[in-house]
Amino acid sequence: MINVDRARSTEDGSRDIIVTQSFLASLIIAAVVLAAYSVVLLNTFGVLDDYYFLHDAITGGNHTLPLLIGAGRPLNAVLLDQGFYLAGSIEGLSILRSITIIGIWLLGVCLYFFSRRHCVDYVSSLAIACGVILLPSFHVYASWAQHFTTPFAGVLAILSAFVLTPACAIRKRSRGLAIALAAVLLLIAIIIYQPLAMLFCTGVLLSVLSKPDAVSDWGGERAIDAVAAFVVAMLAGFIIFKIGQYLYPNDASRYGLVQDIYGKLSWFFSEPIANALSLYAVPRSTALQYATISLILLSALVFLGKYGLSTSLIIFVYGVLCLFGSYAPNLVTAENWTSYRSIGAVAASIVVMTVLLLRESVFLIRRGFSSYETLSCYAKYLWIPSIALLYLITVNAHGTVLSAFVLPNVFELNNLASFLRDAAIKKTERVLLVVRPASWEDSSARPMAYDEFGMPSSVRAYYAKPIVEIVVRSMNLAPNAQISVHGDLDKVQAGWASREVVVDFPRLVTSQRFKTDPLALLNSNPNIVMPLKINDDNWINGIWSNKENPRVHSFVYGERSDGAGLQAGDKVTFLKSGTRTVLRVDSTGYYANVLVDGAPLLPEDGYPNPVRRKFDVREHPGSQ
C-alpha cells in the first residue's frame, strides 16, 4: 500500500512538473512572438497586396474572391474578403495582423506540445517551437495583413500529422478514421495556404527523428497511412484548384505544371534550400549556409554512431522525402520564383532536423563530461548559450521586420499623406491625381530580397493607385478628384480637371525621403543632404572622382520632391573638405548634381557622411 501511494505521489509530482513546464513554455513562446513582431501592431501601414485587397473590400469590388479561388484557396478567399471588409481602413489592418500574431503563437505552442508528446526534452521542444516561428517566412506573415489566416493553416497541418503519429491514440482505435481525419485537416490547410500546409511533412519528420529507437513504428502501415493522407489531400486540393482555374482562368506560369524536372530540382537546391539553410539571415548568407550544413553533417555522424547504419539510413530516406514534401506545391508548378513566404515548411523542416540531430551531440557531450566533476558542473549550464542564442535571433527578427517592412511602408504612407495635404486641394476642386508607381530600385530598405523584404508598396500600378485612393478617402481631401496612373492619361477626359497633381512615388519613397537605418535622423533635417551611394568610373559614394576632368568638384544626391534642395550660393560643409559654396545645381528629376568651388572633394565626404547646409547667423537672427 505504501508503494502504491508513493507511486501515485511520484506520478502526481511528474504531472505537476509537466503542467508547469507547459505553462512556462507557452509564456516564453508568447514573449518571443511579442518581442519579435509586436512592432507591426504599433504602427499604421500596409504592405503591397494589403492595399489591393483593402481597396477591393472598401470599394465593393469583386477581385479578391476570383483571384484566390483561381489560386486554389477558396476558404482563404472568403476569409480574406470578409477580413479586409471588417478591417475597413489602413488603421484596421492592425487588427488582422494581431490575428496573425495570435496564430503564430498558437503554431509555436502546437509545435512545442507535438514535440513533448514525442518525448523530446523541454529545451529542444522550445528550440523547435521558437526556431520555427522566428524564421524569415514568419517575418512576412506577421507584416502582411493578408497573411492573417496563414499560421492557422500551419496549425491544421501539424494536427493532421499528429493524428497519424504513434503519440496519438486515434489510429489505435481506427486506422481508416485516422487517415480520413488527417486528410480532411490537411485539405482545409491546403485551401487556406498551400505552402504552410506542408508543415504536415515537418510533423512527420519530427515524429520520426524524435524517437530513433522506435523508428520501426514508422515502418510499413504507418508510413503508408501518412502517404495516403497526404496524397488524398493533395489530389483533392488539386481538383479544387482546377475547378477554380476553370471558373477564373489564369495563364500565369505559377498555375502550370512543371516540364523541366531537372531544371526544377537544380533551382530547388540553389534557391529555396539555400535560403532555408541560411536559417535567419536575409538575404541568405553563404557562410551561415555552410555552417548549418556542417553542423547537420557532424551531428549526423554522432547519430550514425549511436543508432547504426540501418536506422540512420531509414531516417535519412524519411528526411529526404519530407524535405521534398515540404515544398511539394511549388515543386510541381512551372514557375521558378523563390519567396520566403513559400519556404516556411522547408525551413521549418531544416530547423527540426538541426535541433533533433544536434541534441544527440549535446547528450553525448554531457555523458562524456559526467565522469569529470568540474566539467559535469559546466555541462549543467548548457542552457545558457541556448537562451543567449534565442535572444539574438529574436532581436534579429525584430530588427528585420522593422527595417524591411514597417519603416519603409510607414514612411511611404506618411510621405504620401503629407504630400497630399501640402498640395492644398480644395474639396470643391476638380483635380486630376496622376500616379507614378515606384520601382524596387527606389527603396533604401535593408535588407531587400525578392518581392517581399524592403519592397515599396507602390512598386506596381495596381498597388500605387489603390494606395492613393485609400489615403484620399481616409483623409477626405479631394472628393472630386480623379485618379489616373501615369501613362494612362489618354483615358482621361480632356479639360475635365482644373489642375493636375503628380503623385510621384519614386520621390516619395526615395532614400532622401527616409532611411531605415540610424541616418534617418539626419534626413529629417531639411538642411542636411546625403550623397547617394553611387560607385562607377565617375563617382565614389556620390563624390565626383573622374581624373580626366579634375576641375569638376561635385557630388550627387537624391533631389527632394518638396523643392527644399540646395541652390546656387548656398554654403555647404563636408566632413573632410570643409565649407564650400554651391556654384550650380543640375536637376534631372530624380537626382541633383551639385557643383562646388575649391579643390577636388575627397571620397571620404561621400555616403554615408552627410553634407550640411551652413547659414550665416546674421541672416537668421533668431538662431542660436
C-alpha angles and dihedrals in degrees: 000000000000091000091051092051091047091051091050091048091051091048092049090048092051090049091051090051091051092049091049092048091048092050091047091047091052090052092048092050090048091050091050092049093048093045092050102038112019089097088076089062096050097058136060112233146110132219126224107287091029089075092047093053094040092050090049091051099047095042095048093246125161105220105098097065097047092045096052097035087054088052091057095255105110095153090050089048092059094043094048093045092052094038095055091042090055091044088057098176144034089264089054091059088079087068090058091047090052088056088052092053091050088051093050090051091048091050090051091051091049091052090049094051091042089056094045092050086057091054095254110155121257098255095046091048090053090046091054094047096046094036092058099044092049094056118119090251089066090050086064094044092050094047101044112071089205088070095063089115097043102086090053089058086057092050091053091048092053091048089049091054092045092057090064099043125099089247092068121078097206095086091051088062099042128359093195092050091051093051093046094047092047091049093049093049091047092047091053088051091049095053088051099048122338101202096057092039085072088076080096086082091047089055092051090049091050091050093050096045096043095068110027091167089063097041088126086074086071094049126099116349099019093052089049090050092053092048091046094052091046094048094045092050093045093048091048089048090050091051090050089049092051091049089051091050090049091053095040108018121203125178096200114135091242088069096052128084121254117263103174100062096173091049090048093052092045090052091045092060096038097049120014096031092042090052092046092050089054086065106189101004117109115219096024121269118220091205092053091044092056091041090056092048091049092049092051093047094048091048089047089057090054089047091050092050092051102042103026135236099289097054092040092052092051091050091046090056091049090048094053093047093048091047091054091042090054089066099032100126092052094042093059095050125088095230118097101198119135120210130166092232089063098050097057094112094042092051090045090054090052091050090051091047093048096047097045094045092044093052089061088058091047091051090050092051093049092049090048091053095044093088092055113071097206095044091044089056091054091046089062089066098055087115091071096072087045091058091045091051091048090051093051093048091048092050090047091052091050091049094047094049091047097047100036102038117009105043098041092050096040091052092044091053095043093047090051092049091048092048093050091047092049090050086073095215112187115229092232093047122107104224133171114221108205110200121208109192119222127233132222090259089067093066122098093187122130124242108030120187133160115314095322121052113065098353118145110239090226091062094117134038092241088058101036097053095050090048091056093045093049092049093046090051094046093049093040088221105141116013090170095049123121117210122211134169117242106261094035095074091114087072092059118094110253114249093008096121128059089215143353127238116195114215098204106192094180086065095040093056099032120123092256092061094056145346130213093212133064090283087078089090090059093054093053086071112081090207094061125075129183123221110237120250094249118149124178140109092307105033139050110194089331097313119118109249105162105137092197090066103036094160091071111091107180147128133203130227137167109274115238116244092217092063094245094127130123122291136197110281096031118131115230130187124213127198095243107008096055126215120347137174120242109238100179140353119209112195123198098182094260103036137035121213110205119202114201134184129246131045124342113292118250120244088234087071091067132091128357093023115089127234112222126209108228123212130199108244091223089062090054108038092174094062121094 
